[in-house]
Amino acid sequence: MDERNFLYMFYGFAAAWFLLAAYLLTLVSRESKLRKEVDNLKRMLEERENKG
């Protein structure tokens, strides 16, 4: 194999790992936002039950 092919392969794997890491970070961010929203809804439900 030509040395140039290894360089392209490296760039390809680097791009794939970068995309995977970016996707993972977006999933973590979404999960965090959803967890905060669920906690907020639980708190609102508890306040509503305590008033009534």
C-alpha distances in whole Angstrom, upper triangle without the diagonal:
4,6,8,7,8,11,12,11,14,16,16,17,20,21,22,23,25,27,27,29,31,32,33,35,37,38,39,41,43,44,46,47,48,50,52,53,54,56,58,59,60,62,64,64,66,68,69,70,72,74,75
4,5,5,7,9,10,11,13,15,16,17,19,21,22,23,25,26,28,29,31,32,34,35,37,38,40,41,43,44,46,47,49,50,52,53,54,56,58,59,60,62,64,65,66,68,69,71,72,74,76
4,5,5,7,9,10,11,13,14,16,17,19,20,21,23,25,26,27,29,31,32,33,35,36,38,39,41,42,44,45,47,48,50,51,53,54,56,57,59,60,62,63,65,66,68,69,71,73,74
4,5,5,6,9,10,11,12,14,15,17,18,20,21,23,24,26,27,29,30,32,33,35,36,38,39,41,42,44,45,47,48,50,51,53,54,56,57,59,60,61,63,65,66,67,69,71,72
4,5,5,6,9,10,10,12,14,15,16,18,20,21,22,24,26,27,28,30,32,33,35,36,37,39,41,42,43,45,47,48,49,51,53,54,55,57,58,60,61,63,64,66,67,69,70
4,5,5,6,9,10,10,12,14,15,16,18,20,21,22,24,25,27,28,30,31,33,34,36,37,39,41,42,43,45,46,48,49,51,52,53,55,57,58,60,61,63,64,66,67,69
4,5,5,6,9,10,10,12,14,15,16,18,20,21,22,24,26,27,29,30,31,33,35,36,37,39,41,42,44,45,46,48,49,51,52,54,55,57,58,60,61,63,64,66,68
4,5,5,6,9,10,10,12,14,15,16,18,20,21,22,24,26,27,29,30,31,33,35,36,38,39,40,42,43,45,47,48,49,51,53,54,55,57,59,60,61,63,65,66
4,5,5,6,8,10,10,12,14,15,16,18,20,21,22,24,26,27,29,30,32,33,35,36,37,39,41,42,43,45,47,48,49,51,53,54,55,57,58,60,61,63,64
4,5,5,6,9,10,10,12,14,15,16,18,20,21,22,24,26,27,28,30,31,33,35,36,37,39,41,42,43,45,46,48,49,51,52,54,55,57,58,60,62,63
4,6,5,6,9,10,10,12,14,15,16,18,20,21,22,24,26,27,28,30,31,33,34,36,38,39,40,42,43,45,46,48,49,51,52,54,55,57,58,60,62
4,5,5,6,9,10,11,12,14,15,16,18,20,21,23,24,26,27,29,30,32,33,35,36,38,39,41,42,43,45,47,48,49,51,53,54,55,57,59,60
4,5,5,6,8,10,10,12,14,15,16,18,20,21,22,24,26,27,29,30,31,33,35,36,37,39,41,42,43,45,46,48,49,51,52,54,55,57,58
4,5,5,6,9,10,10,12,14,15,16,18,20,21,22,24,26,27,29,30,31,33,35,36,37,39,41,42,44,45,46,48,50,51,52,54,56,57
4,5,5,6,9,10,10,12,14,15,17,18,20,21,23,24,26,27,29,30,32,33,35,36,38,39,41,42,44,45,47,48,49,51,53,54,56
4,5,5,6,9,10,11,12,14,15,17,18,20,21,23,24,26,27,29,31,32,33,35,36,37,39,41,42,43,45,47,48,49,51,53,54
4,5,5,6,9,10,10,12,14,15,16,18,20,21,22,24,26,27,29,30,31,33,35,36,37,39,41,42,43,45,46,48,49,51,53
4,5,5,6,9,10,11,12,14,15,17,18,20,21,23,24,26,27,29,30,32,33,35,36,38,39,41,42,44,45,47,48,50,51
4,5,5,6,9,10,11,12,14,15,17,18,20,21,23,24,26,27,29,30,32,33,35,36,38,39,41,42,43,45,47,48,50
4,5,5,6,9,10,11,12,14,15,16,18,20,21,22,25,26,27,29,30,31,33,35,36,37,39,41,42,43,45,47,48
4,5,5,6,9,10,11,12,14,15,17,19,20,21,23,24,26,27,29,30,32,33,35,36,38,39,41,42,44,45,47
4,5,5,6,9,10,11,12,14,15,17,18,20,21,23,24,26,27,29,30,32,33,35,36,38,39,41,42,44,45
4,5,5,6,9,10,11,12,14,15,17,18,20,21,22,24,26,27,29,30,32,33,35,36,37,39,41,42,44
4,5,5,6,9,10,11,12,14,15,16,19,20,21,23,24,26,27,29,30,31,33,35,36,37,39,41,42
4,5,5,6,9,10,11,12,14,15,17,18,20,21,23,24,26,27,29,30,32,33,35,36,38,39,41
4,5,5,6,9,10,11,12,14,15,17,18,20,21,23,24,26,27,29,30,32,33,35,36,38,39
4,5,5,6,9,10,10,12,14,15,16,18,20,21,22,24,26,27,28,30,31,33,35,36,37
4,5,5,6,9,10,10,12,14,15,17,18,20,21,23,24,26,27,29,30,32,33,35,36
4,5,5,6,9,10,11,12,14,16,17,19,20,21,23,24,26,27,29,30,32,33,35
4,5,5,6,9,10,11,12,14,15,16,18,20,21,22,24,26,27,29,30,32,33
4,5,5,6,9,10,10,12,14,15,16,18,20,21,22,24,26,27,29,30,32
4,5,5,6,9,10,11,12,14,15,17,18,20,21,23,24,26,27,29,31
4,5,5,6,9,10,11,12,14,15,17,18,20,21,23,24,26,27,29
4,5,5,6,9,10,10,12,14,15,16,18,20,21,22,24,26,27
4,5,5,6,9,10,11,12,14,15,17,18,20,21,23,25,26
4,5,5,6,9,10,11,12,14,15,17,18,20,21,23,25
4,5,5,6,9,10,10,12,14,15,16,18,20,21,23
4,5,5,6,9,10,10,12,14,15,16,18,20,21
4,5,5,6,9,10,11,12,14,15,17,19,20
4,5,5,6,9,10,11,12,14,15,17,19
4,5,5,6,9,10,10,12,14,15,17
4,5,5,6,9,10,11,12,14,16
4,5,5,6,9,10,11,12,15
4,5,5,6,9,10,11,13
4,5,5,6,9,10,11
4,5,5,6,9,10
4,5,5,6,9
4,5,5,6
4,6,5
4,6
4
